């Protein structure tokens, strides 16, 4: 069958449950063709196409029949479009001819091959019709307010009829749906039709004697479902036979969807061994802590499914029976090749550079995007099976961008929350992504989206504005917690709730905190105390400048080395008295995109040491390896200046680790921090620097080295108070509290039409049903 439907009041209306059922039906049924037939211009339809819960139409007839395009490519359907164009005299010609009628008010909406006006019914006189006819056009008036000037013989019905003939379809296989007199021409082509509930009385009067037109009880999508059953389009089994079966809801009240398992896996002697994570990732223990009170939960993450191992793949595993008795890990089976593409190649080569404003480094491949979608759908399907009715799903980071779209379709009852751990750029950067509409459309299916700082949240709002009509519902002042005008990522006011497609989405700033207790545990370890004493003796008389980062072009390592070299040239008195200790963690061997950067960094280190070294003193100590966290903490304690200079960074936890270490050891170290790191907006007291400006890098480093003790101590006290108060536990709890508050603030209209009952296609029976 072919469903040709109006949008506003019809396909976009009705009870949410009925909309969901119809959309799922169209998606599931391979032989249903969908045509949007609308008075909107094509630009007005594009925001709808970005909503992943709404099926993509096969064709779009818009501009009240003046435009007909392919639904996916938006390419004109020829020769149909050429025939319409040949009859259109041009917008300017029509506008000039209608300018003499003062009661016509031009609609300021996208429109092609038509001119649209507002006017009252008594304003339409024979002269307007004559003027239109003189230009080979006709007048269409609907809903007591809208007047369109169209090419003669062109309307929704005529263009739809031409499309049906062009496709070679039987007219009896077409169902048209509408709700205003603007749609009447569709019913005049001999198609089977439905006027959905609460249609315009004039349309009902005009179609009352048409035996093949149903006046449905239900509004919007409910009326279309009613008509599909009434006219038997899907055979004797009706609608329910075509809707794919959904698994029963799971048992998890909170589902954590993360790219990493909550434990480490390794094959040992033919068995898959599991152990606690060895890396100092404070987020995983914090996320696990939400299941410590016996909350039923699932942790969804990917795991390699290797056919070479004879052991069957385990979907569900225990995490820690004693500490989290009601938590299971739900493993998503992925082939190694899919992981390499999804995580190591595509995410890092396409999304990572774009998000960090290095779009010129990005490489976009459609075949990689297909793998990304496949993996995200697998995550969504597993999550849908794990979650209990109305559960909270907490998704983490850009690797899972498309999960909300799939998940909302599978489980509309869930409360979907998303935290974006990576920097979110401005619209002019993000819009470089070829799939931006799909991504933003997916994120807009969330109930709540969190970012590190207000600037990133507001960047998302700007990006979303370019995808769909958006209304800001709530705003909030950023001060005093965040810097406003004092850094590159500052902001004075942030949007905290928006409305898109009638849905409320909460937004918030939640800079990830630090597990201060973990740092204290390391400092309390006798091995750390001994290591610090040894370092203190070896570094006597030398002021230590510390830099810790991964090998990545976003981290500003090379820029930092060039600035340090300039410092040695401009301040020779510092030679022999300061030392730059750089810990640069290598990228995975598969990540070849960093090879050139590594060579440039190593050459810079060699040049600086070659120029300035003397017996007993080397200006740069360069560790090109990952150091144990215990050793890094010892370096934090020894460092007089922590020099963190990313060119762009979502947050930067290293800065907080340094502050915590110095605070816990009563130190007075100076934090010199890039103003392009998200942490710069939160960490009042850091000495901010512009890593894109070599002179400023050098100047702020010198200021940090030369800062007097009293100022250094005062700055550190303020920084430590921030880090200690806004720790990792507060971050997690604040985020979930914000999700609950946002969901509670969502207003559901009290008077919703009842959903169409499963297996009940009769209008009289449907009218007796009550909303669930």
Secondary structure, DSSP 8 states (H G I E B T S, - for coil): -EEEE-IIIIIT-S-HHHHHHHHHHHHH-TT-EEEEE-SS-HHHHHHHHT-TTS---SEEEEGGGTEEEETTT--B-TTHHHHHHHT---HHHHHHHHTT-TT-EE--S--SSEEEEE--GGG--HHHHHHHHHTTEEEEEETTTEEEEEETT-SHHHHHHHHHHHHT--GGGEEEEESSGGGHHHHTTT-EEEEEET--HHHHHHHTT-TTEEEEEEEHHHHHHHHHHHTTTT-TT-GGGTS-------SEEEEEE-SS-SSEEEEETTEEEEE---S--HHHHHHHHTTTT---EEEEEEEE--TTS-S---SEEES-TTT-TTEEEEEEEE-HHHHIIIIIIIIIIIIHHHHTT-GGG----HHHHHHHHHHHHHHHHHHHHHEEEEEEEEEESGGGTTHHHHHHHH-TTSEEEEE--S----HHHHTTSTTHHHHHHHHTT-SEEEESSHHHHHHHHHHHHTTS-EEEEEEEE-TTTS-SSSSTT--SEEEEEEEETTEEEEEEE------HHHHHHHHHSHHHHHHHHHHHHHTTT-EEEEEEEES-TTS-HHHHHHHHHHHHHH-GGGTTTEEEEEEEE---TT-GGGHHHHHHHHHHHHHHHHHH-BTTB-SEEEE-S---HHHHHHHHHH-SEEEE--SSBS--HHHHHHHHHHHHTT---EEEEETTBGGGGT-TT-EEE-TT-HHHHHHHHHHHHH--HHHHHHHHHHHHHHHHHS-HHHHHHHHHHHHHHHHHH----S-------TT---HHHHHT----
